[in-house]
Amino acid sequence: MRAAIGIPLGAVLAYALIGTGFLNYDTAYSLLWGGDVLDGRRPDFDLPLAPTPHPLATLLGMLLTPFGDVGQTIWVLVAFLSLGALAWTTYELGAHWFGPAAGIVAALLIITRVPVLSFGVRAYFDIPYVALVLGAILAEARGKDPRTVLLLLGLAGLLRPEAWGFAIVYAAYQRDLKLIPYAAAAPVIWMAHDWAIAGNPLHSLLDTQDNAQDLQRITGLDDVPLTVPRRLGEILREPGLLGAAAGGLLVLAFMRRRAALPIAAGFVSIGAFCVLAGAGLPILGRYLLLPAALLAVFAGAGVFGWRALPADHPWRTRWAVIGAVVIAVALGFTPSQINRIQSLRSAMHTQNDILADLHAISDELGCEPVTVPNHRPVPHIALWTGIPPGEIVSAQLEQPTTGSYIDPASERVERNFTLDPRDPKRLTAAVPRNFDETARNASWVLYAAC
């Protein structure tokens, strides 16, 4: 019952902070690939910087493709509900271990972090992944059936491979051979998914490694010690880190038994991250959202964990004073955090406006082939027009002589509509010769040579 209230409430709060949502590049491709599978076609992965396919996302794409544009709206709704689920599971963990007040602090901390909101409103798979793993940790904390824990980890493992590590460690901890099939289900399903739709059971691993090289992303264990603390700091910011440090030390000192599960989960999450980094996968901030959420729980403990101590405990008052200091620091940083959220809100509205204008001008296409400045607009145009993404040409790779060409109308679009800061193919291709302007809006110009 609490989930039925808490999840929508968290989703409403996230929407109130940002006010818009849309599908990112990866999610748009998942919707396309789900449609391909639904129609009995093998998806085309031989595209410039095609993202990694995720089995659960492919399934959702299959379910939503028949609804057209409404299906995309439903996916955005799912994204906001995932943010709500993240806030709710963070609250429940904090409340379970350290009391409701600590849970409220933890939930508010995680749902107001700019990276969390940024990835959430753009429907990245990392947010539902974190919510599912936190749900599994919560199920274990409440003494639920181990199969329930592994079921949640299995669903998470169809979105991010780090959950496989959690499942393996948990099954080993339970020392029950009957749980091995549950722990192995996600990696087996993922490889079967890749084999069926890509012809290679290791497609996701190999393709992600290739994309990391193409985008010049940081990989390897050597960069983990410097990158992880910096990225966690970017997510939680100074008050969150202070609260987590205070909470972690105080809980270890006075509530060590309560700290065992969250600390173990934190170590497993970092360990899984290191395994992926060592395998040549990119070191991205969004891959650290799970340990950040666990640190948010400790931050809640740092502020209000004293309430779980006996009334006559000698450290109860001292802990409350430390919590008050953390609150004072957080209040001091509140104006800068508000500015960050406002900046994010503005950036997300700008990107959404650019996407809406791209949709509008796609309706004006008069002839094919369709050419775009680079691969970034490809999946969205494919969704709206029904043109296979492999038939939408990137001008960075091939200069068209006939058809339609969609060009950015301003530097604002070039600056805000990029896939990655290191994207080797920016939105700067020149308009092909002999193409005449046929339509224009605030973000895009349509040229044609039919």
C-alpha positions in Angstrom: 0.0 0.0 0.0 2.8 2.4 0.8 4.4 1.8 -2.5 1.1 2.7 -4.2 1.4 6.1 -2.6 5.1 6.6 -2.4 6.0 5.8 -6.0 3.5 8.1 -7.7 4.4 10.8 -5.1 8.1 10.5 -6.1 7.2 10.7 -9.7 5.1 13.8 -9.2 7.9 15.5 -7.3 10.4 14.7 -10.1 8.0 16.1 -12.7 7.4 19.2 -10.6 11.2 19.8 -10.5 11.9 19.3 -14.2 8.5 19.6 -15.9 9.3 17.5 -19.0 10.6 14.1 -20.1 11.5 12.4 -23.4 13.3 9.3 -24.8 17.0 9.4 -25.1 19.0 7.9 -28.0 19.3 4.5 -26.4 15.7 4.2 -25.4 14.5 5.3 -28.8 16.5 2.5 -30.4 15.1 0.0 -27.9 11.6 1.0 -29.1 12.6 0.5 -32.7 14.2 -2.9 -32.0 11.2 -4.0 -30.0 9.1 -3.2 -33.0 11.5 -5.2 -35.3 11.3 -8.2 -33.1 7.5 -7.9 -32.8 7.3 -7.9 -36.6 9.6 -10.8 -37.0 12.6 -8.8 -38.3 16.2 -9.0 -36.9 17.2 -5.5 -35.7 20.0 -3.8 -37.6 23.0 -3.3 -35.2 25.4 -2.4 -38.0 24.8 1.3 -37.5 27.1 4.1 -36.4 27.3 4.0 -32.6 24.3 1.7 -32.2 23.6 1.4 -28.4 23.7 -1.7 -26.4 20.5 -3.7 -26.5 18.9 -4.6 -23.1 16.5 -7.5 -22.9 14.0 -5.9 -20.7 14.0 -2.7 -22.7 13.5 -4.7 -25.9 10.5 -6.4 -24.3 9.0 -3.1 -23.3 9.6 -1.8 -26.9 7.7 -4.8 -28.2 4.8 -4.0 -25.9 4.7 -0.3 -26.6 5.5 -0.2 -30.4 1.8 -0.9 -31.5 0.7 2.3 -29.7 2.9 4.6 -31.9 3.5 8.1 -30.4 1.3 7.1 -27.4 3.7 4.3 -26.7 6.6 6.8 -26.4 4.5 8.8 -24.0 3.9 5.7 -21.9 7.6 5.0 -21.8 8.2 8.5 -20.5 5.5 7.9 -17.8 7.4 4.7 -16.9 10.6 6.7 -16.6 8.9 9.1 -14.1 7.5 6.1 -12.2 11.0 4.7 -12.1 12.2 7.9 -10.4 9.4 7.5 -8.0 10.3 3.9 -7.3 13.9 5.0 -6.7 12.8 7.6 -4.2 10.4 5.1 -2.5 12.9 2.3 -2.1 15.5 4.7 -0.8 13.0 5.9 1.8 12.0 2.4 2.8 15.6 1.3 3.3 16.4 4.4 5.4 13.2 4.0 7.4 13.8 0.3 7.9 17.3 0.7 9.3 17.3 4.1 10.9 13.8 5.3 11.2 11.2 7.3 9.0 12.9 10.6 9.4 16.2 9.2 8.1 14.3 7.6 5.2 12.7 11.0 4.3 16.1 12.7 4.2 17.6 9.9 2.1 14.7 9.9 -0.4 14.7 13.7 -0.7 18.4 13.7 -1.2 18.5 11.2 -4.0 15.4 12.5 -5.9 16.8 16.1 -5.9 20.2 15.2 -7.3 20.8 16.6 -10.8 22.4 13.5 -12.4 19.5 11.4 -11.1 16.9 13.7 -12.5 18.8 14.2 -15.7 19.0 10.4 -16.5 15.5 9.8 -15.1 13.6 12.3 -17.2 15.4 11.1 -20.3 14.3 7.5 -19.6 17.7 6.0 -19.1 17.6 2.3 -18.0 19.9 3.0 -15.1 17.1 4.5 -12.9 14.8 1.4 -13.0 17.8 -0.8 -12.5 18.8 1.0 -9.3 15.2 0.9 -8.1 15.0 -2.9 -8.7 18.3 -3.6 -6.9 17.3 -1.4 -3.9 14.0 -3.3 -3.9 15.9 -6.6 -3.7 18.0 -5.2 -0.8 14.8 -4.1 0.9 13.3 -7.6 0.4 16.3 -9.2 2.0 16.3 -6.7 4.9 12.7 -7.6 5.6 13.4 -11.3 5.5 11.5 -12.1 2.3 11.9 -15.4 0.5 15.3 -15.5 -1.2 13.6 -16.3 -4.5 11.8 -12.9 -4.3 15.2 -11.2 -3.8 16.7 -13.0 -6.8 13.6 -12.3 -8.9 14.1 -8.6 -8.4 17.8 -8.9 -9.1 17.0 -11.0 -12.2 14.8 -8.2 -13.6 17.6 -5.7 -12.8 20.0 -8.0 -14.5 18.1 -7.6 -17.7 18.8 -3.9 -17.6 22.4 -3.8 -16.3 24.9 -6.6 -15.9 26.1 -5.5 -12.5 23.0 -7.1 -11.0 24.5 -10.5 -12.0 27.2 -10.0 -9.4 24.6 -9.2 -6.8 22.7 -12.4 -7.7 25.8 -14.6 -7.6 27.0 -13.2 -4.3 23.6 -13.5 -2.8 23.1 -17.1 -3.9 26.5 -18.0 -2.5 25.6 -16.3 0.8 22.4 -18.4 1.0 24.3 -21.6 0.4 21.3 -23.1 -1.4 22.0 -24.9 -4.6 18.3 -24.6 -5.6 18.9 -20.8 -6.0 21.6 -21.2 -8.7 19.0 -21.2 -11.6 17.5 -18.0 -10.2 20.9 -16.4 -10.0 22.0 -17.5 -13.5 18.7 -16.6 -15.2 19.6 -13.0 -16.1 22.9 -13.6 -17.8 21.6 -16.7 -19.6 18.5 -14.7 -20.9 20.7 -11.8 -21.9 23.1 -14.0 -23.9 20.1 -15.8 -25.5 18.6 -12.4 -26.3 21.8 -11.3 -28.0 22.1 -14.6 -29.9 18.6 -14.4 -31.1 18.5 -10.8 -32.3 22.2 -10.1 -33.1 23.6 -13.6 -33.9 26.2 -13.4 -31.2 25.7 -14.2 -27.5 28.4 -11.7 -26.6 27.2 -8.9 -28.8 26.4 -6.5 -26.0 29.8 -6.8 -24.4 31.7 -6.4 -27.7 29.5 -3.6 -29.0 29.8 -1.6 -25.8 33.6 -2.0 -25.9 33.7 -0.7 -29.4 31.4 2.3 -28.6 33.6 3.2 -25.6 36.6 3.3 -28.0 34.7 5.4 -30.6 33.5 7.9 -28.1 37.0 8.0 -26.4 35.4 7.2 -23.0 37.5 6.4 -19.9 37.9 2.7 -19.3 40.1 0.4 -17.3 40.8 -0.2 -13.6 43.6 2.4 -13.5 41.1 5.2 -13.6 38.6 3.8 -11.0 40.3 5.1 -7.8 40.2 8.7 -9.2 37.0 8.5 -11.1 34.6 6.9 -8.6 35.0 9.4 -5.8 34.7 12.3 -8.2 31.6 10.9 -9.9 30.0 10.1 -6.5 30.7 13.7 -5.4 29.1 15.0 -8.6 25.9 13.0 -7.8 25.6 13.7 -4.0 27.4 17.0 -3.8 29.0 18.3 -0.6 26.1 18.0 1.9 25.3 14.5 0.7 28.9 13.3 1.1 29.2 15.0 4.5 26.0 13.4 5.7 27.0 10.0 4.3 30.4 10.1 6.0 29.0 11.2 9.3 26.2 8.6 9.1 28.6 5.8 8.0 31.0 6.4 10.9 28.3 6.8 13.5 26.4 3.7 12.3 29.5 1.6 12.3 30.3 2.8 15.9 26.8 2.3 17.4 24.6 0.2 15.0 27.1 -2.1 13.4 24.6 -4.9 12.9 22.3 -2.6 11.0 25.1 -1.5 8.7 26.1 -5.0 7.6 23.7 -5.3 4.7 24.0 -1.8 3.2 27.8 -1.9 3.5 27.9 -5.3 1.8 25.6 -4.0 -1.0 27.9 -1.0 -1.4 31.0 -3.2 -1.8 29.3 -5.5 -4.3 28.1 -2.5 -6.3 31.6 -1.0 -6.5 33.1 -4.5 -7.2 30.7 -5.0 -10.1 31.6 -1.6 -11.4 35.3 -2.5 -11.3 34.7 -5.8 -13.1 33.0 -3.9 -15.9 35.7 -1.3 -16.0 38.3 -4.0 -16.2 36.4 -5.6 -19.1 36.8 -2.4 -21.2 33.4 -0.9 -20.6 33.1 2.8 -20.0 33.4 4.4 -16.6 30.2 6.6 -16.6 28.7 8.5 -13.7 25.3 6.9 -14.2 26.8 3.5 -13.5 27.5 4.8 -9.9 23.9 5.7 -9.1 23.4 2.6 -7.0 26.3 3.2 -4.6 25.1 6.9 -4.5 21.6 5.8 -3.4 23.1 3.6 -0.7 25.2 6.6 0.5 22.1 8.7 0.5 20.6 6.2 3.0 23.7 6.7 5.2 23.3 10.4 4.8 19.8 10.0 6.2 21.3 8.1 9.1 23.8 10.9 9.6 21.0 13.4 10.1 18.4 11.4 12.0 19.9 8.0 12.9 20.2 9.2 16.6 16.4 8.7 16.9 17.0 4.9 16.7 19.3 5.0 19.7 17.9 4.3 23.2 16.8 7.4 25.0 19.6 7.1 27.6 22.4 6.4 25.1 25.3 8.7 25.8 25.8 9.5 22.0 22.2 10.3 21.3 22.5 14.0 21.9 26.0 14.3 20.3 24.6 12.5 17.2 21.7 14.9 17.0 24.1 17.8 17.1 26.1 16.3 14.2 22.9 15.9 12.3 22.0 19.5 13.0 25.4 20.5 11.5 24.7 18.5 8.4 21.3 20.1 8.0 22.9 23.6 8.4 25.5 22.8 5.7 22.8 21.5 3.5 20.8 24.7 3.9 23.8 26.7 3.1 24.2 24.8 -0.2 20.5 24.9 -1.0 20.6 28.0 -3.2 23.3 26.5 -5.4 21.4 23.3 -5.7 18.3 25.1 -6.7 20.3 26.9 -9.4 21.6 23.5 -10.7 18.0 22.1 -10.8 16.8 25.2 -12.6 19.6 24.9 -15.1 18.8 21.3 -15.7 15.1 22.1 -16.1 16.0 24.7 -18.8 18.4 22.3 -20.6 15.8 19.5 -20.6 13.1 21.8 -21.9 15.5 23.0 -24.6 16.2 19.5 -25.7 12.5 18.6 -25.6 11.7 21.6 -27.8 14.4 20.6 -30.3 13.0 17.0 -30.4 9.4 18.4 -30.9 10.7 20.6 -33.8 12.5 17.6 -35.3 9.2 15.6 -35.1 7.3 18.5 -36.8 9.8 18.9 -39.6 9.9 15.1 -40.1 6.3 15.3 -41.1 7.3 17.6 -44.0 9.6 15.1 -45.6 8.9 14.9 -49.3 11.3 12.3 -50.7 13.9 9.8 -49.7 16.6 9.0 -48.9 16.7 11.1 -45.7 20.0 12.5 -44.7 20.9 14.1 -41.3 24.0 15.8 -40.1 25.1 12.8 -37.9 23.6 9.7 -36.3 22.0 11.5 -33.3 18.6 12.2 -34.9 18.3 8.8 -36.6 16.3 6.8 -34.1 13.7 9.5 -33.4 13.1 10.2 -37.1 12.9 6.4 -37.7 10.2 6.2 -34.9 8.1 9.0 -36.3 8.4 8.2 -40.0 8.6 4.4 -40.1 11.8 4.7 -42.2 14.3 2.0 -41.1 17.2 3.6 -39.2 19.7 1.9 -41.6 18.1 3.9 -44.5 18.6 7.3 -42.8 22.0 8.5 -44.0 24.5 10.4 -41.9 26.1 13.2 -43.9 29.3 12.6 -41.9 29.6 9.3 -43.8 28.0 10.0 -47.1 27.1 13.2 -49.0 23.6 12.8 -50.6 22.8 13.9 -54.2 19.1 13.5 -54.0 16.4 13.2 -51.3 15.8 15.2 -48.1 18.3 16.8 -45.8 17.5 18.0 -42.2 20.0 20.6 -40.9 20.2 22.4 -37.6 18.8 25.9 -37.8 21.3 27.4 -35.3 24.3 26.9 -33.1 21.9 26.4 -30.2 20.7 23.1 -31.8 24.3 22.0 -32.6 25.3 22.7 -29.0 22.3 21.1 -27.2 21.5 18.1 -29.5 24.6 16.0 -29.2 24.9 12.4 -28.2 28.1 12.7 -26.2 30.6 15.5 -25.5 33.2 13.3 -27.2 30.9 12.5 -30.1 33.2 12.2 -33.2 30.4 13.2 -35.6 29.0 16.5 -34.5 26.0 18.3 -36.0 28.2 20.4 -38.3 27.9 18.8 -41.8 27.4 21.2 -44.7 24.2 21.4 -46.6 24.6 19.3 -49.8 24.8 21.2 -53.1 21.7 21.6 -55.3 19.4 21.1 -52.3 16.7 23.8 -51.8 15.0 24.8 -48.6 11.5 23.5 -48.3 10.6 24.0 -44.7 11.9 25.6 -41.5 11.1 25.9 -37.8 12.9 27.2 -34.7 15.3 24.3 -34.6 15.6 22.6 -38.0 15.7 23.5 -41.7 14.5 20.9 -44.3 16.2 20.9 -47.7 15.3 18.7 -50.7 16.4 17.6 -54.1 13.6 15.4 -55.3 
